């Protein structure tokens, strides 16, 4: 099942295994992640994930890619322990059976929380290290919203992360992690890594690389990477919605010049710390009612609003009905003076009722608040069934319930609406709609470019953007902005 490519000029082929479990998990969400929430691939299906395997880049000629297991899920609540234990056990078993390995590519997110556990990625990395041994080089690719504890950094030989938010460079980053691994295997020797924790914890919506200061900091990352003696440089924002000690920003610079990588890690960490007060939201913010009022009164169309506190792409349960309830109480949306789309809210029972009724039929259903009922009760939709789409690979069965000029997308499974095609597949066109409310955080590129204007609504939910409203008990303190008057941190990098 492994991918082979001859490479006589490099001598014997290298055997590089591929594995990982990737999810970000909010411990503030009542949602729990089950095995059915993961897409699990093995064998050739796993290798098809990676473009450099299929298209045989020059740098990986002569590499035999050995697929173990990879599992990836839409962000959600904490992973159930038996689910994590089962996936981990299969990865370890496959690693034991793989025979001789030269390297291991660990494709993870970095913000997985497992109920009752801490630092799941470090646990997985050390377990794999115990199986493959100390001489196998292990390279990890991560999301910049992951967390890098010292324990995780010590378990790995190479580590890198995305440099763009939104993550337009996700696959480039994974390829960089693999390329660095192969080149180091060819060159020989393990690089040194300088790690430093930065006591700043910010939501991703405050650290978009479209804007300063994140834009400039990640430009510094590229400049550091280009230095002679540096192999890779990375800055992690961290994950704000998990109550674990490790959650905070981090910097890792790796290479062969120990003094250089320490100096550059210190420079990046200091730049991040010094910029902490300048990070701001990627769009104007406000209460949902305030954002909706601005949208209705604006002449700019389409006008997007992010229902950010229940964003399923950050770990929200997705079924908080607060924002939808406020829309249903707004006269201009009820009487059709303003056209609007709400996308989306999961409710399996409501979808089943609408599917049974059929397209065009009148329907009355209650939606939402089945998982996260804290912020608001279920919302009542009285309208007609519009589009019915069955067996969507992400959302399952999906229906549009139309109430005049207000269209509400209801799914049987959580689904974020991030691309224009997500809407047009349902017969909806956000570009021709006055107000579009989406359960995401910062707008992904297609929606960002389509929006004439937009607001980030600070709504309640498991990924509340106002971190001060969340109850942290296990987080290592002090950390900015929860602790505004903390002492100056020691940002001296450690070689790990």
BELRAMO-V712952 format. One record per pair of residues at least 4 apart in sequence whose C-alpha atoms are under 8 Angstrom apart, sorted by the first residue. I is the first residue (numbers start at 1). J is the second residue. D is the distance in Angstrom with one decimal. If there is no record, write none. Layout:
BEGIN
[[I/J/D] [I/J/D]]
END
This chain:
BEGIN
[[1/43/5.5] [1/44/5.8] [1/66/7.5] [1/67/7.5] [2/43/7.2] [2/44/7.1] [2/64/6.3] [2/65/5.4] [2/66/4.9] [2/67/6.4] [3/47/7.9] [3/53/7.4] [3/63/7.8] [3/64/5.2] [3/65/5.2] [3/66/7.1] [4/62/6.9] [4/63/6.5] [4/64/4.8] [4/65/7.1] [5/13/7.9] [5/61/5.7] [5/62/4.6] [5/63/6.2] [5/64/6.7] [6/13/7.2] [6/61/6.7] [6/62/4.8] [6/63/7.9] [7/11/6.7] [7/12/7.5] [7/13/6.8] [7/61/5.8] [7/62/4.2] [7/63/7.9] [8/12/7.3] [8/62/7.6] [10/62/7.4] [12/62/7.6] [13/62/4.9] [13/63/5.3] [13/64/6.4] [14/62/6.7] [14/63/4.8] [14/64/5.9] [14/101/7.7] [14/102/6.1] [14/103/7.9] [15/63/6.1] [15/64/4.8] [15/65/6.0] [15/66/6.6] [15/100/7.3] [15/101/5.1] [15/102/5.3] [15/103/6.6] [16/63/7.0] [16/64/6.2] [16/65/5.0] [16/66/5.7] [16/101/6.0] [16/102/5.8] [16/103/4.5] [16/104/5.2] [16/105/7.0] [17/65/5.8] [17/66/4.3] [17/67/5.7] [17/68/6.5] [17/95/7.8] [17/101/7.0] [17/103/6.3] [17/104/4.6] [17/105/6.1] [18/65/7.1] [18/66/6.2] [18/67/5.1] [18/68/5.8] [18/69/7.2] [18/70/7.7] [18/104/5.8] [18/105/4.8] [18/106/6.2] [18/107/7.4] [19/67/6.9] [19/68/5.4] [19/69/5.1] [19/70/5.0] [19/91/7.0] [19/104/7.6] [19/105/6.5] [19/106/5.3] [19/107/6.1] [20/69/6.7] [20/70/4.7] [20/71/6.3] [20/106/5.3] [20/107/4.8] [20/108/5.3] [21/70/5.8] [21/71/4.7] [21/72/5.9] [21/87/7.8] [21/107/7.1] [21/108/5.5] [21/109/7.6] [22/70/8.0] [22/71/6.2] [22/72/4.7] [22/73/6.6] [22/107/7.1] [22/108/4.5] [22/109/4.7] [22/110/7.3] [22/112/7.0] [23/72/6.0] [23/73/5.4] [23/74/6.5] [23/75/5.4] [23/76/7.7] [23/108/7.5] [23/109/5.7] [23/110/7.5] [23/111/6.5] [23/112/5.3] [24/74/7.9] [24/75/4.9] [24/76/6.7] [24/109/6.6] [24/110/7.0] [24/111/4.4] [24/112/4.7] [24/113/7.2] [24/146/7.7] [24/239/8.0] [24/314/6.9] [24/315/6.4] [25/75/5.8] [25/76/5.1] [25/77/4.8] [25/78/5.0] [25/79/7.2] [25/111/6.2] [25/112/5.2] [25/113/5.3] [25/241/7.6] [25/242/6.9] [25/314/7.7] [25/315/5.4] [26/75/7.9] [26/76/6.2] [26/77/4.9] [26/78/6.1] [26/113/7.3] [26/241/5.0] [26/242/5.1] [26/314/7.6] [26/315/5.1] [26/316/6.9] [26/462/6.6] [26/463/6.9] [27/77/6.0] [27/78/5.8] [27/113/7.2] [27/241/6.4] [27/242/4.9] [27/243/6.3] [27/462/7.8] [28/77/7.6] [28/241/6.4] [28/242/6.8] [28/243/7.8] [28/462/4.9] [28/463/7.1] [28/470/7.8] [29/76/7.6] [29/77/5.4] [29/78/7.9] [29/315/7.3] [29/316/6.1] [29/317/6.2] [29/372/7.3] [29/461/7.2] [29/462/4.2] [29/463/7.4] [30/77/6.4] [30/317/7.0] [30/371/6.5] [30/372/6.1] [30/462/7.6] [31/76/6.4] [31/77/4.5] [31/78/7.2] [31/316/7.6] [31/317/5.3] [31/371/6.2] [31/372/7.3] [32/76/6.9] [32/77/4.6] [32/78/5.3] [32/79/5.9] [32/80/6.5] [33/37/6.2] [33/76/6.3] [33/77/5.7] [33/78/5.9] [33/79/4.5] [33/80/6.1] [34/38/7.4] [34/79/6.5] [34/80/6.3] [34/83/6.4] [35/83/5.7] [37/73/5.8] [37/74/7.3] [38/71/5.8] [38/72/5.3] [38/73/4.4] [38/74/7.6] [39/71/5.5] [39/72/5.4] [39/73/6.2] [40/69/7.1] [40/70/5.7] [40/71/4.3] [40/72/6.7] [41/45/5.8] [41/46/4.9] [41/69/5.9] [41/70/5.4] [41/71/6.5] [42/46/4.9] [42/47/7.9] [42/67/6.3] [42/68/6.1] [42/69/4.9] [42/70/6.7] [43/47/6.8] [43/66/8.0] [43/67/5.2] [43/68/6.9] [43/69/7.6] [44/48/6.2] [44/67/7.2] [45/49/7.1] [46/50/7.9] [46/67/6.3] [46/69/7.1] [46/70/6.7] [47/53/6.7] [47/54/7.8] [47/65/7.7] [47/67/6.4] [48/53/7.3] [48/54/6.6] [50/54/6.9] [50/171/8.0] [50/175/7.9] [51/55/6.0] [52/56/5.4] [52/57/5.5] [52/60/7.7] [52/175/7.0] [53/57/7.4] [53/60/7.9] [53/65/7.8] [56/60/6.5] [56/61/6.4] [57/61/6.6] [59/179/6.8] [59/182/7.5] [59/183/7.5] [60/179/7.3] [60/182/6.9] [66/98/7.5] [68/91/6.0] [68/94/5.6] [68/95/6.6] [69/90/7.5] [69/91/5.7] [69/94/7.8] [70/107/7.8] [71/87/7.8] [74/312/7.3] [74/313/6.5] [74/315/7.8] [75/312/6.1] [75/313/5.4] [75/314/5.6] [75/315/4.3] [75/316/7.4] [76/312/6.4] [76/313/7.7] [76/314/7.1] [76/315/3.7] [76/316/5.7] [76/317/6.2] [77/113/7.9] [77/315/5.9] [77/316/7.1] [77/317/7.0] [78/112/7.3] [78/113/5.1] [78/114/5.1] [78/115/5.6] [79/83/6.8] [79/84/6.6] [79/112/7.5] [79/113/6.2] [79/114/4.6] [79/115/6.1] [80/84/6.5] [80/114/6.0] [80/115/5.8] [81/85/6.0] [81/114/5.9] [81/115/5.9] [81/116/7.6] [82/86/5.9] [83/87/6.3] [84/88/6.0] [84/114/7.1] [85/89/5.9] [86/90/6.4] [87/91/6.3] [88/92/6.2] [88/124/6.8] [89/93/6.1] [90/94/6.1] [91/95/6.1] [92/96/6.2] [92/127/7.5] [92/128/6.3] [92/131/6.9] [93/97/6.3] [94/98/6.0] [95/99/7.7] [95/128/7.7] [95/131/7.0] [95/132/7.1] [96/131/6.4] [96/132/7.4] [101/132/7.4] [101/136/6.6] [102/135/7.9] [102/136/5.2] [102/137/6.6] [102/185/7.5] [103/136/5.1] [103/137/4.6] [103/138/5.7] [103/139/7.8] [103/181/7.2] [103/182/7.9] [103/185/7.6] [104/136/7.1] [104/137/6.3] [104/138/4.7] [104/139/6.3] [105/138/6.0] [105/139/5.0] [105/140/5.9] [105/141/7.6] [105/177/7.5] [105/178/6.3] [105/181/7.7] [106/138/7.0] [106/139/6.0] [106/140/4.5] [106/141/6.4] [107/140/5.9] [107/141/5.1] [107/142/6.7] [107/174/7.3] [108/121/7.7] [108/140/7.0] [108/141/6.2] [108/142/5.4] [108/143/7.6] [109/141/7.7] [109/142/4.8] [109/143/5.0] [109/145/7.8] [109/146/5.8] [110/121/6.2] [110/142/6.0] [110/143/6.5] [110/145/7.3] [110/146/3.9] [110/147/5.3] [110/148/7.2] [111/121/7.9] [111/145/7.1] [111/146/4.6] [111/147/5.9] [111/238/7.8] [111/239/6.2] [111/242/7.8] [112/119/7.8] [112/120/6.3] [112/121/6.9] [113/117/7.2] [113/118/6.8] [113/119/7.1] [113/120/6.3] [113/242/7.2] [114/118/7.0] [114/120/6.6] [118/244/6.5] [119/123/6.5] [119/149/7.8] [119/244/7.6] [119/246/7.2] [120/124/6.2] [121/125/6.1] [121/152/6.9] [122/126/6.0] [122/149/7.7] [122/151/6.1] [122/152/4.3] [122/155/7.0] [123/127/6.1] [123/152/7.9] [124/128/6.2] [125/129/6.1] [125/152/7.0] [125/155/6.0] [125/156/7.2] [126/130/6.2] [126/152/7.9] [126/155/5.7] [127/131/6.6] [128/132/6.1] [129/133/5.5] [129/134/6.6] [129/155/7.0] [130/134/7.7] [132/136/6.3] [137/156/7.7] [137/157/5.9] [137/158/7.8] [137/181/7.2] [137/185/7.5] [137/190/7.6] [138/156/5.4] [138/157/5.3] [138/158/6.4] [138/181/7.5] [139/156/6.3] [139/157/5.9] [139/158/4.4] [139/159/5.5] [139/177/6.1] [139/178/7.0] [139/180/7.9] [139/181/6.0] [140/156/7.1] [140/158/6.3] [140/159/4.7] [140/160/6.4] [140/177/6.4] [141/159/6.1] [141/160/5.3] [141/161/5.6] [141/173/6.8] [141/174/5.4] [141/177/5.6] [142/146/6.6] [142/159/7.7] [142/160/6.2] [142/161/4.5] [142/162/6.7] [142/174/7.8] [143/161/5.3] [143/162/5.4] [143/170/7.7] [143/236/7.8] [144/161/5.3] [144/162/5.2] [144/163/6.9] [144/235/6.9] [144/236/4.6] [144/237/5.8] [144/238/6.8] [145/204/7.0] [145/236/6.1] [145/237/5.3] [145/238/4.6] [145/239/5.1] [146/236/6.5] [146/237/7.2] [146/238/4.9] [146/239/5.6] [147/236/6.8] [147/237/7.7] [147/238/4.8] [147/239/6.4] [147/246/6.4] [147/247/5.7] [147/248/6.6] [147/249/7.1] [147/250/7.3] [148/152/6.0] [148/153/6.4] [148/236/7.5] [148/238/7.7] [148/246/7.1] [148/249/7.9] [148/250/6.2] [149/153/6.3] [149/197/7.7] [149/246/5.5] [150/154/6.1] [150/195/7.2] [150/496/7.6] [151/155/6.5] [152/156/6.7] [153/157/7.8] [153/159/7.6] [153/195/7.3] [153/496/6.7] [154/496/5.2] [157/190/6.7] [157/191/7.0] [157/193/7.8] [158/177/7.6] [158/180/7.8] [158/181/7.2] [158/191/7.5] [158/193/7.8] [158/254/7.3] [159/177/6.9] [159/232/7.9] [159/234/8.0] [159/252/7.7] [160/173/7.3] [160/176/8.0] [160/177/6.3] [160/232/6.9] [160/233/6.9] [160/234/5.6] [160/252/7.9] [161/173/6.2] [161/174/8.0] [161/234/6.0] [161/235/7.4] [161/236/7.2] [162/167/6.8] [162/169/6.3] [162/170/5.8] [162/173/5.5] [162/234/8.0] [163/167/7.6] [163/169/6.9] [163/173/7.9] [163/209/7.8] [163/218/6.2] [163/234/7.7] [163/235/7.9] [164/168/6.2] [164/169/6.1] [164/170/8.0] [164/208/7.5] [164/209/5.6] [164/218/7.9] [165/204/7.7] [165/207/7.5] [165/208/5.1] [165/209/5.3] [165/210/7.3] [166/208/6.8] [166/209/7.5] [166/442/7.7] [166/444/6.3] [166/445/7.4] [169/173/6.1] [170/174/6.4] [171/175/6.2] [172/176/6.1] [173/177/6.3] [174/178/6.4] [175/179/5.9] [176/180/5.9] [177/181/6.3] [178/182/6.3] [179/183/6.1] [180/184/6.0] [180/231/7.5] [181/185/6.1] [182/186/6.3] [183/187/6.1] [184/188/5.7] [184/189/7.0] [184/190/7.4] [185/189/7.4] [191/231/7.9] [191/254/6.2] [191/255/5.0] [191/256/5.4] [192/254/5.5] [192/255/5.6] [192/256/5.9] [192/257/7.6] [192/258/6.3] [192/261/8.0] [192/495/6.8] [192/496/7.2] [193/252/6.5] [193/253/5.7] [193/254/4.3] [193/255/6.7] [193/258/7.8] [193/261/7.2] [193/495/5.5] [193/496/5.6] [194/251/7.9] [194/252/5.5] [194/253/5.3] [194/254/6.2] [194/258/7.8] [194/261/6.0] [194/262/5.3] [194/265/6.3] [194/493/5.6] [194/494/5.4] [194/495/4.5] [194/496/6.3] [195/250/7.3] [195/251/5.7] [195/252/4.6] [195/253/6.9] [195/265/7.0] [195/493/5.2] [195/494/5.3] [195/495/6.3] [195/496/6.7] [196/250/5.8] [196/251/5.4] [196/252/6.7] [196/265/7.1] [196/266/7.5] [196/269/7.1] [196/491/6.3] [196/492/6.7] [196/493/4.6] [196/494/6.3] [197/248/7.2] [197/249/6.2] [197/250/4.5] [197/251/6.6] [197/269/7.8] [197/491/7.1] [198/248/6.5] [198/249/5.0] [198/250/5.4] [198/251/7.6] [198/269/6.4] [198/272/7.7] [198/273/6.8] [198/489/7.7] [198/491/6.9] [199/248/5.8] [199/249/6.4] [199/273/7.8] [199/477/8.0] [199/478/7.0] [199/479/4.7] [199/480/6.2] [199/489/7.3] [200/248/5.5] [200/249/5.7] [200/273/7.1] [200/276/7.1] [200/479/5.3] [200/480/4.7] [200/481/6.9] [201/237/7.1] [201/238/6.5] [201/239/7.3] [201/240/5.9] [201/247/7.0] [201/248/4.8] [201/249/6.2] [201/479/6.6] [201/480/6.1] [201/481/6.9] [202/206/6.5] [202/207/7.3] [202/237/6.9] [202/238/7.4] [202/239/7.6] [202/240/6.0] [202/248/7.9] [202/481/7.7] [203/207/7.0] [203/239/7.0] [203/240/5.5] [203/465/6.4] [204/208/6.5] [204/237/7.4] [204/239/7.9] [205/281/5.5] [205/282/5.8] [205/441/6.3] [205/442/5.7] [205/465/7.9] [206/279/5.7] [206/280/4.8] [206/281/4.2] [206/282/6.0] [207/211/7.7] [207/213/7.9] [207/214/5.7] [207/237/7.5] [207/279/6.3] [207/280/7.2] [207/281/7.4] [207/282/7.6] [208/214/6.4] [208/215/7.5] [208/282/6.3] [208/442/7.9] [209/213/7.9] [209/214/4.9] [209/215/4.4] [209/218/7.3] [210/214/7.6] [210/215/5.9] [211/215/5.4] [211/282/7.3] [212/216/6.0] [212/279/7.4] [213/217/6.3] [213/275/6.5] [213/278/6.7] [213/279/6.3] [214/218/6.1] [214/279/7.6] [215/219/6.3] [216/220/6.3] [217/221/6.5] [217/268/7.4] [217/271/7.1] [217/272/7.0] [218/222/6.6] [218/235/7.6] [219/223/6.4] [220/224/6.1] [220/268/7.4] [221/225/6.2] [221/233/5.7] [221/234/6.3] [221/235/7.4] [221/268/7.5] [222/226/6.3] [222/233/7.4] [223/227/6.9] [224/230/7.2] [224/232/7.9] [224/233/6.4] [224/264/6.8] [225/230/5.7] [225/231/6.2] [225/232/5.0] [225/233/5.3] [226/230/7.0] [229/255/5.6] [229/256/5.5] [229/257/5.3] [229/260/7.3] [229/261/8.0] [230/253/7.3] [230/254/5.9] [230/255/4.2] [230/256/6.6] [230/257/7.1] [230/260/7.6] [230/261/6.6] [231/253/7.7] [231/254/5.5] [231/255/4.5] [231/256/7.6] [232/253/5.8] [232/254/5.3] [232/255/6.8] [233/251/7.7] [233/252/6.0] [233/253/4.3] [233/254/6.4] [233/265/7.9] [234/251/5.8] [234/252/5.5] [234/253/6.4] [235/249/7.3] [235/250/5.9] [235/251/4.6] [235/252/6.7] [235/268/7.7] [236/249/5.2] [236/250/5.1] [236/251/6.3] [237/248/6.7] [237/249/4.5] [237/250/6.9] [238/247/5.7] [238/248/4.7] [238/249/4.8] [238/250/7.2] [239/247/5.8] [239/248/6.8] [240/247/6.6] [240/248/7.5] [240/467/7.7] [241/315/8.0] [241/462/7.5] [241/463/5.9] [242/247/7.0] [243/247/7.4] [243/472/5.6] [243/473/6.7] [243/474/5.5] [243/475/5.4] [244/474/5.3] [244/475/4.9] [244/476/7.6] [245/474/5.6] [245/475/4.1] [245/476/4.6] [246/475/7.0] [246/476/7.1] [247/475/6.8] [247/476/7.9] [248/479/7.7] [250/269/7.4] [251/265/6.2] [251/268/7.0] [251/269/6.2] [252/265/6.2] [253/261/5.4] [253/262/7.3] [253/264/7.0] [253/265/5.5] [254/261/6.0] [255/261/6.5] [256/261/8.0] [257/261/6.2] [258/262/6.2] [258/495/7.9] [259/263/6.2] [260/264/6.2] [261/265/5.9] [262/266/6.1] [262/493/5.8] [262/494/7.5] [262/495/7.6] [263/267/6.2] [264/268/6.2] [265/269/6.1] [265/493/6.4] [266/270/6.0] [266/491/6.4] [266/492/6.2] [266/493/6.0] [267/271/6.1] [268/272/6.3] [269/273/6.2] [269/491/6.7] [270/274/5.9] [270/491/7.0] [271/275/6.2] [272/276/6.4] [275/279/6.8] [276/480/7.7] [281/285/7.3] [281/456/8.0] [282/442/6.5] [282/456/7.9] [283/442/7.8] [283/454/6.9] [283/455/5.7] [283/456/5.9] [284/454/7.6] [284/455/5.3] [284/456/6.2] [285/291/7.3] [285/455/5.7] [285/456/4.8] [285/457/5.5] [285/458/6.6] [286/290/5.9] [286/291/5.9] [286/455/7.7] [286/456/6.9] [286/457/5.3] [286/458/5.8] [287/291/6.1] [287/457/5.5] [287/458/5.5] [287/459/6.6] [288/292/6.0] [288/307/7.6] [288/323/6.7] [288/326/7.9] [288/457/5.0] [288/458/6.6] [288/459/6.3] [289/293/6.1] [289/326/7.1] [290/294/6.3] [291/295/6.2] [291/305/7.0] [291/455/6.1] [291/456/7.6] [291/457/6.2] [292/296/6.2] [292/305/7.5] [293/297/6.1] [294/298/5.9] [295/303/5.8] [295/304/7.7] [295/305/7.9] [295/435/6.5] [295/454/7.9] [296/332/7.8] [296/338/7.0] [296/434/7.9] [296/435/7.3] [298/303/8.0] [300/452/5.5] [300/453/6.3] [301/431/7.7] [301/432/7.7] [301/433/7.1] [301/434/5.3] [301/435/7.3] [301/451/7.2] [301/452/5.5] [301/453/7.3] [302/430/6.9] [302/431/5.8] [302/432/6.7] [302/433/5.7] [302/434/4.8] [302/435/5.8] [302/436/7.0] [302/450/7.5] [302/451/5.6] [302/452/5.6] [302/453/7.1] [303/434/6.1] [303/435/4.9] [303/436/6.2] [303/451/5.9] [303/452/5.9] [303/453/5.0] [303/454/5.4] [304/435/5.9] [304/436/4.8] [304/437/5.8] [304/438/7.5] [304/451/6.1] [304/452/8.0] [304/453/6.4] [304/454/4.5] [304/455/6.4] [305/435/7.6] [305/436/6.2] [305/437/4.7] [305/438/6.4] [305/454/5.5] [305/455/4.9] [305/456/5.8] [305/457/6.5] [306/437/5.9] [306/438/5.1] [306/439/5.8] [306/440/5.6] [306/441/5.8] [306/442/7.2] [306/443/7.6] [306/454/7.9] [306/455/6.4] [306/456/4.9] [306/457/5.7] [307/311/6.7] [307/323/6.8] [307/437/6.7] [307/438/5.9] [307/439/4.7] [307/440/6.2] [307/441/7.1] [307/456/7.0] [307/457/5.5] [307/458/7.2] [307/459/6.1] [308/439/6.1] [308/440/5.5] [308/441/4.8] [308/456/6.6] [308/457/6.1] [308/458/6.2] [308/459/6.1] [308/463/7.4] [308/464/7.1] [308/465/7.1] [309/316/7.2] [309/457/7.9] [309/458/6.2] [309/459/4.7] [309/460/4.9] [309/461/4.6] [309/462/6.4] [309/463/4.9] [309/464/4.2] [309/465/6.1] [310/315/7.7] [310/316/4.5] [310/317/6.3] [310/318/5.4] [310/319/7.5] [310/320/6.3] [310/439/6.5] [310/440/7.6] [310/459/7.3] [310/460/6.8] [310/461/4.7] [310/462/5.9] [310/463/5.8] [310/464/7.1] [311/315/6.6] [311/316/5.0] [311/317/7.6] [311/318/6.2] [311/416/7.8] [311/439/5.0] [311/440/4.5] [311/441/6.2] [311/463/6.7] [312/316/4.4] [312/317/6.1] [312/318/5.3] [312/414/7.1] [312/415/7.3] [312/416/6.4] [312/439/7.0] [312/440/6.7] [313/416/6.6] [313/440/6.4] [313/441/7.8] [314/440/7.9] [314/441/7.8] [314/463/6.7] [315/462/7.1] [315/463/6.5] [316/461/6.6] [316/462/5.0] [316/463/5.6] [317/371/6.7] [317/372/6.4] [317/414/7.9] [317/461/7.8] [317/462/6.8] [318/345/6.2] [318/346/6.7] [318/414/6.2] [318/439/7.3] [319/345/5.3] [319/346/5.6] [319/347/7.4] [319/367/7.9] [319/368/4.6] [319/369/5.6] [319/370/6.9] [319/371/6.6] [319/372/6.4] [320/345/7.8] [320/368/5.9] [320/369/5.5] [320/371/8.0] [320/372/5.7] [320/373/6.6] [320/374/8.0] [320/375/6.8] [320/376/6.8] [320/461/6.7] [321/325/5.9] [321/345/7.6] [321/367/7.4] [321/368/5.3] [321/369/6.1] [321/375/7.7] [321/376/5.9] [321/377/6.8] [321/378/6.1] [321/379/6.1] [322/326/6.4] [322/375/6.2] [322/376/5.2] [322/377/7.7] [322/459/7.8] [322/460/7.6] [323/327/6.4] [323/459/7.4] [324/328/6.3] [324/342/7.2] [324/379/7.0] [325/329/6.4] [325/376/8.0] [325/379/5.6] [326/330/6.5] [327/333/6.8] [328/333/7.1] [328/334/6.5] [329/334/7.4] [330/334/6.3] [331/335/5.9] [332/336/6.0] [332/337/5.0] [332/338/5.7] [333/337/6.3] [333/338/5.5] [333/339/6.6] [333/340/6.9] [333/405/7.3] [333/406/6.4] [334/403/7.5] [334/404/7.3] [334/405/7.9] [334/406/7.4] [335/404/7.3] [336/404/5.9] [336/405/5.2] [336/406/7.3] [338/405/7.2] [338/434/6.2] [338/435/7.4] [339/405/4.8] [339/406/5.8] [339/433/5.7] [339/434/5.2] [339/435/6.4] [340/405/6.4] [340/406/4.8] [340/407/6.3] [340/433/6.0] [340/434/5.9] [340/435/4.6] [340/436/5.6] [340/437/7.7] [341/406/5.8] [341/407/4.8] [341/408/5.9] [341/409/7.7] [341/430/7.4] [341/433/7.3] [341/435/6.6] [341/436/4.8] [341/437/6.1] [342/406/7.8] [342/407/6.3] [342/408/4.8] [342/409/6.2] [342/436/6.2] [342/437/4.9] [342/438/6.2] [343/408/6.3] [343/409/5.0] [343/410/7.5] [343/416/7.6] [343/417/6.3] [343/436/7.9] [343/437/6.3] [343/438/5.0] [343/439/6.5] [344/408/6.9] [344/409/4.8] [344/410/5.7] [344/411/6.9] [344/415/7.0] [344/416/6.9] [344/417/7.1] [344/438/6.7] [344/439/6.5] [345/367/7.3] [345/368/6.5] [345/409/6.5] [345/410/5.1] [345/411/6.2] [345/414/7.1] [346/367/7.5] [346/368/6.5] [346/410/5.5] [346/411/4.5] [346/412/5.3] [346/413/5.6] [346/414/5.4] [346/415/7.7] [347/351/6.3] [347/367/5.7] [347/368/5.9] [347/370/7.6] [347/410/6.5] [347/411/6.1] [347/412/5.4] [347/413/7.3] [348/352/6.2] [348/411/6.8] [348/412/4.1] [348/413/7.1] [349/353/6.3] [349/412/7.7] [350/354/6.3] [350/365/5.7] [350/366/6.6] [350/367/6.3] [350/410/7.7] [351/355/6.0] [351/397/7.0] [351/398/6.6] [351/399/6.3] [351/410/6.5] [351/411/6.4] [351/412/6.1] [352/356/6.1] [353/357/6.2] [353/363/8.0] [353/365/7.6] [354/358/6.2] [354/359/7.9] [354/363/6.6] [354/385/6.3] [354/399/7.0] [355/359/7.5] [355/388/6.7] [355/399/7.2] [357/361/5.8] [357/362/7.6] [357/363/7.2] [357/385/7.7] [358/385/6.6] [358/388/7.6] [359/384/7.7] [359/385/4.9] [359/386/5.4] [359/387/6.2] [359/388/6.4] [360/384/5.8] [360/385/5.1] [360/386/5.9] [361/384/5.4] [361/385/5.5] [362/382/7.7] [362/383/5.7] [362/384/4.3] [362/385/6.4] [363/381/7.8] [363/382/5.9] [363/383/5.6] [363/384/5.5] [363/385/6.6] [364/380/7.1] [364/381/5.6] [364/382/4.4] [364/383/6.5] [365/380/5.8] [365/381/5.4] [365/382/6.7] [366/378/5.8] [366/379/5.4] [366/380/4.4] [366/381/6.1] [367/378/5.3] [367/379/5.3] [367/380/6.4] [367/381/7.4] [367/410/7.9] [368/373/7.8] [368/377/7.6] [368/378/4.9] [368/379/6.5] [369/373/4.1] [369/374/7.6] [369/376/6.9] [369/377/5.8] [369/378/5.1] [370/378/7.7] [372/461/7.7] [373/377/6.1] [373/378/7.7] [375/460/6.3] [375/461/7.0] [381/401/7.5] [381/403/7.9] [382/403/6.8] [383/401/6.2] [383/402/5.4] [383/403/4.7] [383/404/7.7] [384/401/5.6] [384/402/5.3] [384/403/6.7] [385/399/7.0] [385/400/6.0] [385/401/4.7] [385/402/6.3] [386/399/6.8] [386/400/4.9] [386/401/5.5] [386/402/6.0] [387/399/5.6] [387/400/5.3] [387/401/7.8] [387/426/5.8] [387/427/6.8] [388/397/7.6] [388/398/5.9] [388/399/4.6] [388/400/6.7] [388/426/7.6] [389/397/5.8] [389/398/5.1] [389/399/6.2] [389/426/7.2] [390/396/6.4] [390/397/4.3] [390/398/6.2] [391/395/7.6] [391/396/4.7] [391/397/5.2] [391/398/8.0] [392/396/4.5] [392/397/6.1] [392/398/7.3] [394/413/7.0] [394/414/7.4] [394/415/6.0] [395/411/5.6] [395/412/6.1] [395/413/4.6] [395/414/5.7] [395/415/5.0] [396/411/6.7] [396/412/5.5] [396/413/5.6] [397/411/6.0] [397/412/5.4] [397/413/7.7] [398/409/7.2] [398/410/5.8] [398/411/4.4] [398/412/6.3] [399/409/6.0] [399/410/5.4] [399/411/6.5] [400/407/6.3] [400/408/5.6] [400/409/4.6] [400/410/6.2] [400/426/7.4] [401/407/5.8] [401/408/5.3] [401/409/6.5] [401/410/7.5] [402/406/5.8] [402/407/4.6] [402/408/6.4] [403/407/6.4] [411/415/7.1] [416/438/7.7] [416/439/6.4] [416/440/6.5] [417/422/5.9] [417/423/7.4] [417/438/6.5] [417/439/7.3] [417/440/7.5] [418/422/6.9] [418/440/7.7] [418/443/7.3] [418/444/5.8] [418/446/7.4] [418/447/6.7] [419/423/7.3] [419/444/7.4] [419/446/5.7] [419/447/6.3] [420/424/6.3] [420/429/7.5] [420/430/7.2] [420/446/6.5] [420/447/6.8] [421/425/5.7] [422/426/7.2] [423/427/6.7] [423/428/5.1] [423/429/6.1] [423/430/6.9] [424/428/4.8] [424/429/5.5] [429/433/6.6] [430/434/8.0] [430/436/6.5] [431/450/6.4] [431/451/7.7] [441/456/7.1] [442/456/7.4] [443/447/5.8] [443/448/5.1] [444/448/5.8] [445/449/6.1] [446/450/6.2] [447/451/6.0] [458/464/7.0] [458/465/6.2] [458/466/7.1] [459/464/6.6] [459/465/7.8] [460/464/5.5] [464/469/7.7] [464/470/7.6] [466/470/7.6] [467/482/7.4] [468/482/6.2] [477/483/7.6] [478/482/7.5] [478/483/5.6] [478/486/5.9] [479/483/5.5] [479/484/7.9] [479/486/7.3] [480/484/5.8] [480/486/7.6]]
END
